[in-house]
Amino acid sequence: MIGRLQGLLAEKNPPQVLVDCQGVGYEVDVPMSTFYNLPGLGEKVTLLTHFVVREDAQLLYGFGTHEERDTFRQLVKISGVGPRIALAVLSGMGVADLAQAVTLQEAGRLVKVPGIGKKTAERLLLELKGKLGADMGARASVSSESQADILQALLALGYNDKEAAAALKALPADVGVSDGIKLALKSLAR
């Protein structure tokens, strides 16, 4: 298995790059989050990879971070989610955003990714719950279970992520769910 490539970046054609490793060129498909962080042509690049062997092709997928590769591997384990959809998910939202969507069970954020329908989004949320390594990182922005419940309630009421997060920051840390929702709604009504 090919786990990492290190060489010179020879070509960039989104979402594919060509990495020249001592005279051998490897075509690697990368998510857009990795693509935007690549160096210029002719410069040294290191990509963590995931190698897929199918009956009709051998495909190499590259990632800039361990988190991206681990998330990709979690995604392709899910029934009905292949490498192309997994790349689309990682291109459409970062690992932290995906972890937050899974933690808060927000199918609406996943449906915004091209190629993800409502049923696929719900399956992703169900399968990734508790498995996503960055899941704990998303909880850092939501300090308690009650705040997570308040945030989910505000999103269900139609407020966007930015408005709900701003209202949540204004709340005392030890507020209960019902009082927190009332206080958040009052601050949003202003």
N, C-alpha and C positions, 0 to 999 in steps of 0.2 A: 504494500500500500504506500502511496505517496502522501506523506504527512506535512511536508513543508517544501516550498520552492524558494530559492534565493538566486537572484541573477539580475540581469539588466532588463529594464522595461523596454521592449522593442516596439509594441503597438498598443494603442488604446482605441477600441471600437466598442462603446457601451452596448451591452454589459460584459463584453469579452475583452481580455487583454492577452498579449503574447509576451511571455517571459523567456528570455534567452539565458539558458543555464549552460555555460561552457559550450556553446555552439548548437545545443538542442533547444528548439523553441516549443514551449508548452502553451497551448491555448487554454485559458482559464476563464470561466464565467465567474463574475464577482457581483455582489449586491452593490447598489449605487452608493451606499454608505461607505463601502471600502473604495469604490471607484473614485469618489471625490477626494479621498485622502492619499491617492497614489502620487508618487513623485513624477517629475517630468520624464519624457522619453529619453532613453539612454542612461538613466540614473539607476542606481542599485535599488532593488525592491525585494522584500521578503513577504511571502504570503503563506499562511497556514492553509492546508488544503483538505478537501474531502474527495476521495476518488470513487466514482460510481462505474461499475461494469455492468452493462446490459447486453442482451443478445445481439443488438445491432449497433452498439456504440460503447466507447469508453470515454467518460466525461470527468473533467476535473473542475472543481469549484474552489475558489479561493476567498480568504477572509483576512482582514487586517488584525482582528483580535480573537483571542480564545473564546470570549463570550459570544461573538457572532457565530463562530464555527459550532460551538456547543448548542446554541439555539437552533441553528440550521439542522443539526443532527437530531434534536428533539422533534423538530417539525416534520422531517421526512419519515420518522417512525409512525406518524399518525396515518391511519388508513385514509386513502383518497388525497393525500398531500404528497406530491412528488417534489423533486428538486426545483422545478420551475416555479411552482407556487411558493415554496419556501424562500426562494430568492426574491420573489415579488413581495412577500411579507417583510423581509429584511430590508428591501429597497424602499418600501412604503412607510415603514416606521422603524425606529431604532430599537435595540434590544430593551432599553429601559422603558420605552413607550409600550412595547409589547408586554413586558412584565407587568406594567401598571394596568394595562387593559385586562390581562388575565386575573390579576389580583382583585380588581374591581368588577370583573365579569362584564366588561363593556363590549358587547358584540358589535355595536354601532361603529366603533373605531376600526375594527377589523374589516367590516364591510366596505369601508372607504378604499381599501387596497384593491387595485384591479385584479380580477380573477377570483376574488373571494366573495362568495354568496352568503346568504344568511345561515344556511345549514352548515356550510363549511366553517364559518366563523364560530358558530355554537359548538361544533365538534372540536375546534382548536381550543376554545376556552375550557371545555370539559377535560380534554386530554392533557393540557398543559398545566392545569391547576395543581400547584404544589411541586411541579417538576422543573419549572424554569428556574435556573440558578440565579438569575437576576431578580427573581420574585422578591427576595428580601430587600433589594435595593429600592424597589418601588415603595415598599412600606416605610422607608426612611422619610419620604416626603409626607406620608400620612402616619402620624405618630401613634395613633391608637385605633382600636377596632371601632370605637364610637365615631371617630373622625372619618374613618372609611365609610361607615354607614351614612353619615351626614353627607359626604361627598357623593355617594351613589344616589341618595335621595334628590340632591340638587340636580344631578345630571338627568335623572328620571323626570324631573319637573321641566326639563327643557333648557336649562342653563348650559352654556358651553364649558369646556374644561377650564378655560382661563377665568371666567366669572366665578365658577364654583371654587377653584383653588384660592382666588383672592378672598372670597367670603370665608373660607375655611381658615385662612391665616389670621383673620381678625378675631376669631373665636378664642376664648380661654382654653388652655390645654386640657383641663379636667371637666369640661362641659359634657352633660349627658346627651343622648341622641335627640330626644324630643326638644329639649331646650336649645340645643345646638342648631337644629333645623329652623326653629322659630327665630333665633338670633341671626342666622345666616340670611333668611328670607327678609328680615327687616333691613339688614345692611344692603342687600341687593335691590330692595325697593327704592332706595334713596336715589 
